[in-house]
Amino acid sequence: MPLDATISPAGIAPSVWIARPHARPEPVELDAALAAVGLTDPRPVLVLVGGAANLSEAVAPALLTLFERIAPELDALGAAVIDGGTAFGVMALMGRARLSTGARFPLIGIAPQGAVAIDTGKPDQPAGKDGKARLDPNHTHFLLVPGDGWGEESPWISAVADRLARGRGTLMLVVAGGEITRCDVMHRLRTGGRVLVLAGSGGTADQLVDWRRHGAAGLDGPAVFDAEAPERALIDVLDLADAGEHLPGVLARAFAP
């Protein structure tokens, strides 16, 4: 069901869709969700996953600059961005970049209902009194899916990206991250989606770089991260230091008609 959230500092009334308790990321449900928040036209999709509360302060300024660099390109390409939607880490940085550049692309947060507070939070209060994560005030749309724990949204993120794009092109950008980021990447690779990893951003991203380049078994967990897994070929690597120069071109090629 749709629900209007409070007006955000960006002057936007985010559109929020709350899934039925036992909904699954299947075509009928996905179409209903996107229609409920007014996202019915196919468009390219950048999926952003990575560091949240654990994002290193050392890389945050560079990431904000990078996101501000690509925001106009995302607008020009008619793209949307999907992430976890909370007021932490890379999600908050993308929201800030969209606001500071005056960009217009849809910024869609997908999160488990039981893990977030419905209201959008103040920048200095990313968590509510109940410990639930607040939604980022600079996002434009939220899809709140069944579940109480982080990671339960991972299959929805991948499925929504494909359903919204409808062949227009998708790319997952991995920046730092931990266990939940691994889960997001696993689901994306299993669907055959392309993944771009920012080397030098830390955490899961740098472990994925080792796996891609050397077959290093640095990631515990599902067999999709085995050294010989064919999904390795779906991963590309871009150094964070060079991303400002090269990422706009990568996006243009990935989202070309």
C-alpha positions in Angstrom: 0.0 0.0 0.0 1.2 3.6 -0.7 2.0 5.9 2.2 3.1 9.6 2.0 6.0 10.3 4.2 6.8 13.7 5.8 8.2 16.5 3.7 12.0 16.2 3.5 14.6 19.0 3.8 14.9 18.7 0.0 11.3 19.8 -0.4 10.2 16.3 -1.6 7.4 14.3 -0.2 8.8 10.8 -0.6 6.5 8.1 -1.9 6.5 5.0 0.2 5.2 1.6 -0.7 4.8 -1.0 2.0 4.6 -4.6 0.9 2.1 -7.2 2.2 3.6 -9.4 5.0 4.3 -12.4 2.8 4.9 -10.7 -0.5 7.6 -12.0 -2.8 9.7 -10.2 -5.4 7.7 -11.6 -8.3 6.5 -9.7 -11.4 3.0 -8.9 -10.3 4.1 -7.6 -7.0 7.0 -5.7 -8.5 4.7 -4.0 -11.0 2.3 -3.1 -8.3 5.0 -1.6 -6.2 6.5 0.5 -9.0 3.0 1.7 -10.1 2.1 2.7 -6.5 5.1 5.1 -6.4 4.7 6.4 -9.9 7.7 4.6 -11.5 6.1 2.9 -14.5 8.4 4.0 -17.4 11.5 1.8 -18.0 14.8 3.4 -17.3 18.4 2.4 -16.7 19.2 1.6 -13.1 22.3 2.0 -11.0 22.2 -0.2 -7.9 24.4 1.2 -5.1 25.4 -1.2 -2.3 28.1 -0.9 0.3 29.2 0.6 3.6 26.5 1.9 5.9 27.3 2.7 9.5 30.7 1.1 9.1 31.8 3.2 6.2 35.3 4.6 6.8 35.5 8.3 7.4 38.7 8.3 5.3 36.9 7.5 2.1 33.6 9.3 2.6 34.8 12.7 1.2 36.1 11.1 -2.0 32.8 9.2 -2.4 30.7 12.3 -1.9 32.8 14.0 -4.6 32.4 11.0 -6.9 28.6 10.9 -6.4 28.4 14.6 -7.1 30.4 14.0 -10.3 28.1 11.3 -11.6 24.8 12.9 -10.6 24.4 15.1 -13.8 25.4 12.0 -15.9 22.6 10.0 -14.2 20.1 12.8 -15.1 21.3 12.9 -18.7 21.0 9.2 -19.0 17.4 9.2 -17.6 18.6 6.7 -14.9 17.4 5.8 -11.5 19.4 4.8 -8.4 18.4 2.0 -6.0 20.0 1.5 -2.6 19.1 0.6 1.0 17.5 4.0 1.6 18.7 4.7 5.2 20.5 7.8 6.6 23.9 6.0 6.8 27.0 5.6 4.7 26.9 5.4 0.9 23.1 5.8 0.9 23.2 9.1 2.8 26.1 10.3 0.6 24.2 9.6 -2.6 21.2 11.5 -1.1 23.5 14.5 -0.3 25.0 14.4 -3.7 21.6 14.5 -5.4 20.5 17.4 -3.2 23.7 19.4 -3.6 23.8 19.1 -7.4 20.1 19.7 -7.9 19.8 16.4 -9.7 16.4 15.0 -10.6 16.9 11.2 -10.9 14.7 9.0 -8.8 16.6 7.8 -5.7 14.8 4.7 -4.5 15.5 3.1 -1.1 14.6 -0.5 -0.5 14.6 -1.8 3.1 13.0 -4.4 5.3 10.0 -3.0 7.1 11.0 -4.2 10.5 14.4 -2.6 10.4 13.5 1.0 9.6 11.5 3.8 11.1 9.0 5.2 8.6 9.9 8.8 9.1 12.9 10.3 7.4 15.6 11.2 9.8 17.6 14.3 10.5 21.2 14.0 9.2 22.6 13.9 12.8 20.0 11.4 13.9 20.2 8.3 11.6 18.7 6.0 14.1 15.4 6.4 16.1 14.9 5.8 19.8 13.8 2.2 19.1 17.2 1.5 17.4 15.6 1.3 13.9 17.4 3.0 11.1 15.8 6.2 9.8 15.1 6.6 6.1 17.3 9.2 4.4 15.5 12.5 3.8 17.0 13.1 0.4 15.6 9.9 -1.2 12.5 10.3 -3.4 10.9 6.9 -3.1 10.9 4.0 -0.7 9.9 0.4 -1.1 9.6 -1.3 2.3 9.6 -5.1 1.9 8.8 -8.0 4.2 11.4 -8.8 6.9 12.9 -7.6 10.2 16.6 -8.0 9.4 19.1 -6.6 7.0 19.7 -8.9 4.0 16.1 -9.8 3.6 15.8 -6.9 1.1 18.6 -8.2 -1.1 16.5 -10.2 -3.5 14.1 -7.3 -3.8 16.8 -4.9 -4.7 18.0 -7.0 -7.6 14.4 -7.8 -8.8 13.2 -4.2 -8.7 16.3 -3.1 -10.6 15.5 -5.5 -13.4 11.8 -4.8 -13.4 12.3 -1.1 -13.6 15.0 -1.2 -16.2 13.1 -3.7 -18.5 16.1 -4.1 -20.7 17.4 -0.5 -20.5 20.6 -1.5 -18.6 21.6 -2.1 -15.0 24.8 -1.9 -13.1 25.6 -2.6 -9.4 28.2 -0.3 -7.9 29.9 -1.9 -4.8 31.6 0.5 -2.3 33.2 -0.9 0.9 30.5 -2.9 2.8 30.2 -6.0 5.0 28.1 -9.1 5.3 24.9 -7.5 3.9 26.9 -6.2 0.9 28.1 -9.7 0.2 24.5 -10.8 0.2 23.5 -8.1 -2.2 26.3 -9.0 -4.6 25.5 -12.7 -4.4 21.9 -12.1 -5.5 23.0 -9.8 -8.3 25.5 -12.2 -9.7 23.0 -15.1 -9.5 20.7 -13.1 -11.8 23.5 -12.4 -14.3 23.8 -8.7 -13.4 26.9 -6.7 -14.0 28.8 -5.6 -11.0 31.4 -2.8 -10.7 33.6 -2.7 -7.6 35.4 0.3 -6.4 38.9 -0.8 -5.4 40.4 1.0 -2.4 37.0 1.7 -0.8 37.6 -1.1 1.8 35.6 -4.0 3.2 33.7 -6.4 0.9 34.6 -4.3 -2.1 38.3 -4.9 -1.7 37.8 -8.6 -1.0 35.8 -8.8 -4.2 38.6 -7.1 -6.1 41.0 -9.8 -4.8 38.5 -12.5 -5.9 38.1 -11.0 -9.3 41.8 -10.4 -10.0 43.4 -13.4 -8.3 40.7 -15.9 -7.4 41.5 -15.3 -3.7 39.1 -17.1 -1.4 38.8 -14.2 0.9 35.1 -14.3 1.1 33.4 -16.8 3.4 29.9 -17.9 2.5 28.0 -19.1 -0.5 29.7 -21.1 -3.3 29.1 -18.2 -5.6 32.4 -16.8 -4.2 34.4 -19.9 -5.0 37.6 -19.1 -6.9 36.4 -20.9 -10.1 32.9 -19.5 -10.0 31.9 -18.3 -13.5 30.2 -15.2 -11.9 33.7 -13.7 -11.5 33.5 -12.7 -15.2 30.5 -10.4 -14.4 32.7 -8.3 -12.1 34.6 -5.3 -13.2 37.0 -3.2 -11.1 37.6 0.5 -11.0 40.1 2.2 -8.6 38.5 4.7 -6.4 41.3 7.2 -7.1 40.4 7.1 -10.9 36.6 6.8 -10.6 35.8 10.5 -11.0 37.5 10.4 -14.4 36.2 7.1 -15.6 32.9 6.3 -14.0 30.7 8.7 -16.0 31.9 7.0 -19.2 31.3 3.5 -17.7 27.7 4.5 -16.9 27.2 6.0 -20.4 28.3 2.7 -22.0 26.3 0.5 -19.5 23.1 2.5 -20.1 23.4 3.2 -23.8 20.2 2.6 -25.7 
